[in-house]
Amino acid sequence: MLKNKLLLRQFPLHLMMIPGVAMIFVFHYIPITGLVIAFQKYIPGRNMFFSQRWVGWDNFKYVMEMPDIYRVIGNTLYISVLKICFSFLVPIVIAILINEVRQIVFKRTVQTLVYIPHFLSWVVLGGILIDILSPSTGIIGQLLSQWFGVEPIFFLGSNSWFPITLVATDVWKEFGFGTILFLAAITGIDPQLYDSALVDGANRWQRIWHITLPGMIMIIVLVGVLKLGGVLNAGFEQVYNLYNPAVYQSGDIIDTLSYRIGIGNAQYSVATAIGLFKSVISGLLVSVTYYCAYRFANYRIF
C-alpha cells in the first residue's frame, strides 16, 4: 500500500522523464547498431545492392599501427588529466569563497558573471580567443610587449603553449557552472554546525576544513567519478576550433584524429573503430571509478 502511494506521488515525475529518455534512446542507443561498420570495410551505398565485407579486427589493427596513434593518445590523456584536475579543484575553491561572502548583492553578481562563459559555444569563443591571443594584433600580445617588455607568445601556434592554453580557457569557461553543484551541497549543510563551531572558538579556516569540506564530500566523490569516466574526452569542440596543423604534435587528440579520418578522408570504418575503442575504455574507467567510490568512500550512485 505504501509503495503504491509512493509510486502514485512520483508518477508525474516519471512522465516528465519521458522526453529526455526518448531523446537518449533515439540519439544514443539506436545509432549503436552502426558500430558494426568498425568490423567491416564499409563503402557508402553498397548496402543497396551488396552486403558490406567483414574484415574482423583489421580496422583496429590498422589504428594501432598508425604512426601517430600513441602520440595522439598521449596528447588526449595529458590534456584531459590537466582539465580534470583543474576543473575539479577550481569550482570547489570558488564555491567555498562565494559561500563565505556575506554581501548578498556582491555574491549574486559574482555568481552570475562566472556562469556566463558556460553558455557561450566554442565556435564563438574560438573566434574571440584567436583574436585576443594573436601575437601581432591580440590584446594579450600587446600587453606583454608594451607593459612587460616580453616577446609576444604565439599561444595557438606553439606546441609548448597550446595544451596550457586549452586547459586554461576550458577551466575559465566551465568553472562557474561547476560551482553550482558545490554551492548546492554547501547549502545542504546544517547551519547549526557552523554556530556550534563558532561558539567553540573555531576560526573561518577551521570551519571550512572540518564542516564545509566534509559536508561536500558526497558530491565531490560523484563529480570525481563522472569526470574520471571521461578521461579520454579532451574536448573536441574546443580543440577543433582552436588548433591548426602547426600544433598537431601537441594538440591532436583522439576525437580530432577520428574526425579527420572519418569526415576528411572518408575512412568511416577506421573512424568508427577509433570511437568504439574510446567508448570501451571510457566504460571500463567509469566502472573502476564507481567501484573505488563504493569501496573506499562507501558511496553509491545507484
N, C-alpha and C positions, 0 to 999 in steps of 0.2 A: 504493500500500500504506500509506504514511504517512498519507494523507488518510483512508483507511478506518479506521485505528486511531483517529485523532483524532475522527472522526465517531462511532465506537462509544463512545469515552470520554465524549463530550459528549451522547450520546443521552438519558441521564436528565435532564440539564438542559433539553433541548428538551421532554421530557414535562412537566416542572414548569411550563413556559411556557404549556401548552395552556389551562388555566383562565383565566389572565389575558388571553390572546389572544382566547379565546372571549367573555369579558365585553366587551372593547373592540369586537369585531365586532358583538355584539348591541346594545350601548347607544350606540355611536358611529357605526358605519358603516351599519347597517340604517336608522336614522332619517334618514339623509341624503336618502332618497327623499322625505321630507316637505318638503324645501326648495322643491319645485315650487310650493307654495302662495304663495311670495313673488311669483310671476308670475301669480297667479290672484286673482280676487275670491272668496275661499274662504268658503263657507257650510256649517257643520257639518250633516251628514246629507244634503246634496244628492246625494252620490255614489250614494245608494241608488236614486234614480230618474233623475237627470240628471247630466251631466258638469259640472264646475266651469268657470266662464267665465274665459278667459285675458285678462289685461289688460297683458301685456308688462312694461314698465318703470314703469308708472303708480304702483305702490306705492313704488318707490324715489324717484320724483319727488315724491310726497306727503311722504315722510320728509324730503327735503332742503328742502322748502318749509315745514316745520313751524316756527313762530316761535321755539321754544326749542331746536332741534336743535343749533345751533352753540354755545350756552351749555352744553348737556349734554356735547357732545364736548370742549369746553374744560375742564369740570369733571373729566371722565374722565381726560384727559391730565395735568392738574395733579396730581390725587390719585395717579394711577398712577406718574408720574415721581418724585414725592416718596417714595412707598413703595418703588420700585425702588432709588433711591439709598440710602436709609437701611437698608432691609432687606438690601442688598448689602454695605454697609460695616460695619454694626454686628456681624454674625456673624463677619466676618474679624477684627475687633479683639478680640472676646470670645474667639474660638478661640485667638488668639495669647496673650492674657492667661492663659487657662486652661492653655495648654501651658507657660507659664513658671512656674506654681505647682508647687512641689516637695513639698508636703504632700499625700499621696495621699488621705487621708480628706477633707480640705477640698476638694480638687479634685473628687472624685466627688460630694460633697454639692452643690457649686455646679452641676455638670453636671446633676444630677437636678432641682434646683429650677428651673433656667432652661428645662428641657424641658417641665415640667408644663403651662404655659398652652397649648401647641400642641394638646394632646389635649382641650381644652375647646371645645365648639361655640360659635358666635357667638350662638346662642339663649340659652345660659346666661350667657355673658359680657355679652351685651347687657343683660339684666336687672340684672346686678351693676353694670355701668357706669352705667346710668340712675340707680340708687340712689346710687352713690358720687358722681357728678358733678352731682346735683341741687343747684341754687343755694340752696335753702331747707333741705333736710334732709340733703344729702350731706356726707360727712366732708371732702371737699376744700373745699367752700364754707365749712364751719365753721372749718377750719384757716386759710383765707385771711382770714376776718373776725376771728377771735379772736386769732390769733397774729401776723398781719402787718398787721391793720387795713385790709385790702384788700376792696373791694366784691366779693361773690361773683360768679363768672363763670358765665354760662349756656353751658357748653361745647357742649351738644347743641341749643341753640336760637339760637345766634349764627352768622350767616353768616361772620363773621371767624374764629371759633374752631373751627367744625365740621370743616373739612378738616384742620386741625392735630391735632384730637382723633382723627380717623380714622387719620392716619399714625402718631401716637404709640402708639395702642393696638394697631395692627396690628404694628408693629415689636416692641412688648413681647411680643405673643403668639407671634410666629414666630421671633424671633432665636435662641432657644435651640435649636430644631430645626435651624435653618440652620447652626449651628456644627458639627453632626455631620459634614457633608461636608468642612468645612475642617480639622477635627481629624483626620479620616481621611487627608487629604492631608498633614498635618504628620507623622503617624506613619510615612508612607512615605519621609520624608527620611532619608538615611543619617546615623546619629549620629556617625560618624567625621568628618563635615564640621564639626560643632559642636566636636568635640575639637580638630581641626586649627586652627580659628579661635581657640579659646581659647588654644592654645599660641602662636599668632601675636600674641596680645595684644588681640584684638577684644573689645569690651565687649558687653553684652547687646543694646543697640540696634543695634549693627553686625551682630551675628549674625542678628537678626531681619530687618534690611534686606537683607543680602547672601546669607542662606541660607534663612530661613523663607519669606519672600515669594516669591523665585524658585522655591522648591520647590512653592509652591501655585499657580503661575501657570496651569497647565493646568486645574485645577478652577475657578479664578476665571473663566477665559475661558468654560468650559462653563456655569457658573451665570449669567454675564452674558448669554450668548446666549439661554438659556432665559427669563430674566427680560425681556429686551427684546422677545422674541416675544409676551409677554403684556402689552404696554404699554396695551392697551385694556381689560384686566381690572383694574378698580379695586377689586374685592371686593364682589360682590353681597350675599353673606350678611351681611357686616359693615354695609354701608350700609343695607340693608333693615331690619335690627334696631335701628339707631340713629337713622335720620333721621326727619323729620316734615315736614309741609308748610311749616313756618316756615323750613327750611333747604334747600328745593328749589333756591333760587338758587345755592347754593354746593356742595350735596351730591348733587344729582340727577345720576346717571351713565347711560351707555348701557343697562346691564343693568336698572336700576330703571325707566327710561323704557319699555323693551321689555316689562317685566313688567306695568306699569300699563296699557299699550296692549293687550297680548295677553290677560292674565287679567282685568284690571279692566274694560276696555271691549270685550272680545271681538273686537278687530280683529286676527285671527290672521295675516292676510296681511301687514299692516303690521309687526307684531312680528317675523315671520319675515324680512322684508326687512331690518330693522334687524340681526337676528342674522347674516344672511348677509353683509351689508356689513362687519360687525365681523370675521367669520371670514376674509374675503378679505384685509382689511388686515392682520390678525394673521399670516396665512400669508406675505404679502409681507415683513413685518418679520422673521419667522423666517429667510426665505431670504436677506435682505440681511445680517442679523447673522451668519448662518452663513458667508456669503461673506467678510465682513470678518474673521471669526476665522481663516479659512483664508488670506486674502490678507496680513494684517498680523501674525498671530501663528503662522502655519504650523500651525494646529491643525485637525484634522478630527474631527468627532464620529462620522461613519460612514465 
